[in-house]
Amino acid sequence: MPFENIVPNTTSFINAVDEITEAANAVIPMTFVEDWLGKYQWHYEQLSLPLSRQDDESIHTFHSLYFEFSKIAGYYGLNPACENAMQEYNAIIAANASIQSNVELTEWTRKYEKMGMEDLSLFPFDMDSVNIVRTIKSTIYVVSYDEFKSVNEFMPIFYHLFWDEKVLPESIERMKIEWEKNVKSEEDFNKQVLNDYPHVICDECKLLGGCKKYTCSGFVDENHLNTHCPFDDIKNSMCS
């Protein structure tokens, strides 16, 4: 049988889910996460996306788990880069503790702008927590923040310089323009959908002028997220 015709069976997805769910009885080490992701990478790559409602529930659960832990592993992989960044930062501050008119500090912020504003933009940073907690299909998964030591050191320093001290004002202005453009684009799209398909948009979405699953702010109502709304089918068909 040609290799390209081989597909993982449902049992293998069930085993993958069971394997990481059993580990959820305690704080999950990132070494386990990386091994699990590597072990089941082929399974994930064989998934036909978007998933269908006809797909077994174990496949949906596996996809959610793999997707979420892949993101977390990506952040974990940035620890060495963040450690290097902090070594550079400490050297700069040791030579000149002033933030204003500190050219080297400004250049440091610019050097790590992509890592701070893109690669780590969705990292679940919380100074008041000790763990990253994810609830997937009613199971709670916990990873210790201690695994992200360098990331946690880098982020508050970088964001303080970028947002509070505004050492890169041109970048902030560029982001503001882009954000306003995206908001305008989404508002126009939602108006078009509501105008063209008013009879199939749920009442909750009508009041919003769009669907809570597709907000620019990124704040999503979890109850609404897990329900089916006709807006999903319309938006997906128009964007495909």
N, C-alpha and C positions, 0 to 999 in steps of 0.2 A: 504493500500500500504506500503510495507517495506520501512523504512526510507532511506536505502541505494539506493533505486531507485528514490528518490526524487531529482530533479535537479532544479536549479533556472531558471526561464524563461527569455527571452530576455528583457521583460519590467523591471524586477528587476535590470538588469545591466544598462539599460537606466536611471532608477531612481537614481542609485548609482552615475553614471557619472554626472547627472544633479545636484545632491546634492552638490558635491564638486566643480563643475564648477561654480555654483552660488556663492559659497564662495570665488571664485577667483576674485570677483569684488573688494576685499580688501585684505590686508595682512591676511593670514590664521593663526589663533592661533593653536599652537600645541595641545591644548586640543581638538579642533575640529577634527584635524587630527587623534588623538588617538581614539576618539569616532567613527569616520567614519571607521577606520580600524577595530575596534572591531565589529561594526555593520555589516560589510560586509566580515568578516573573513570567514564565512561559504561559501559564494559565491566564494571567491577566492580559497578555498580548493576544491571546486567541479569542477574547471576548468580542462579540459583534455589537458595537455601540451605535446608537443608543440601545440599551436593553429593552426587551419587549415585556409586556405584562404576562406573556405566556412563558417566559423564562422561569425556571425554578427559583423559589425564594432564596435558596442557598447561593445562587449565582448573584442575585441582587445584594445579599449580605456580603459576599466575598468582594464584590466590586466596591462597595462602600468602605469596607475595611482596608482594602489594598490602596485605594485612592487616598484615604485619610492618612494612613501610616506612611505612604510615600512622601506626602508633604512634610510630615514630621521628620522623616529620615533626611529629607533635603535640608531642613534647618539644622539638623544634627551635623550634617556634613560640612556646614559652614563654620563649625567651631575652630578649626585651624586658621582659617582666614581671619576670623574675629580676634583670635589670640594674637596673630601677627599685627593686626590693626591696633590693638590695645598697647602692644609693645612700642609701636611707633608713636602713638598718642602720648604715652607716659614719657617718652624721650623728649617730645616737643614741649610738653608742660614743664618738664624738669629744667629745660633751657630758658623757657619764657612762659610764666604762669598766666600772663595776660591773654584774655580771649579776643578783645577788640584789637584791631590792627595787628593781629598775629597772622602774618601771611602763611606761615607753615601750617598753622591750624586750619586756616581756610582751605588750603590745598589738600590737607588730610581729609577734610569733610568732602571735598569734591572728588577725591580719589575713591572714597568709599560710598559715594552717593548711590550708585547702582545697587550695591549690596544692602544698604540701609533702606532705600526707598522702593526697591523692586524685589530683590531676593528675599528680604526679611519683612516685607510690608505686611504680610498676613500672619507673621509669627505670633502665637497667642501669649504675648508677654504680659505678665501680671506680677508686680512687685509684692503683692499681698498673698500670693499663692506659692505653694511648694511643689505642686504637681500640675502637669497638663492632663486634663480630664476630658475624655470624649465618651459620649453615650451613643452607641450605634446598635440599632435594633434591640433596645432595652438592656443591653449589656454595657457596663461601665468599664472603660479601659483607662489605666493610669500610667503615665510616664513621669519620672521625676525631673524637675527643673535642674537638678544637680548635673544632669547629663548635658546641659546646655550652658555650662558655666561661662565660657568665653562669649557666647551669643548674648547672654544676660548682662555681661559687663559692657559689651559694645553698644547695645541698643540705647540705654538711657543717655550715654555720653553723646552718641551720634545725634539722637533726636533733640537733645538739649541744644546742641550747636546749630542744627538745621532749623528747628522750629522756634525755639525760644530766643536764641541769639541771632538767628537769621543771617548767618555768615555767608549764605548763598542766596541772596534776594532774587537774583535772576531765575534761579530754579523754582523758587516758590511762585513767582509770577507766571512762569511757564506752566506749572501744574494747575494754577488757578484758571488760566485760560482754557486748558485742556478739560478740566473738570466742568466748567461752564458749558463748553461745547458738547460734552457727553450728556449733561443734563438736558440741554435743549434738544438733542437728538432723540433721547428717550421720551421726552415729553411729546415731541412731534409724532413719534412712532405710536405711542399709546393713544393719542388723540385719533390717529388714523384707524387703529384697530377698533376703538370704541365707536367710531363713526360708521365703519363698514360692517361690524358684527355686533351691534348692541343687543341683539336677542339672545346671544349665547354667552355673554360675559356675566359671571356671577355677580350678585348684588354687592358683595363685599369689594370686589374689584372696581365696580362702577363708581363707588364712592371715592375711591382713591385716584381715579383717572388712569389706572393701570393696575398691575398685579403686584401684590406684596412680595412675590418671589423675584421680582425684577427691579428692585429699587437701586438707584445709584449709590445710596448711602451704604448699602451692604447690610443693613439691619433687616433681618427677615423674621417674620412671625412663624415660629416653628410649627404651630398647629396648622396654619395655612399651607406651609411648605409640604406637609405630609398628606395633603388632600389633593384630589384631582380638580383642576379648574380648566374650563374650556379655553381660557386664555393661553394655556400651555400649548395646546394643539395648534392654535392660530399662530402664535409667535414662532413655534418651531417650523411650521410649514412655510411661513413667510421668510424665515431666515435661512432655510435650507437651500 
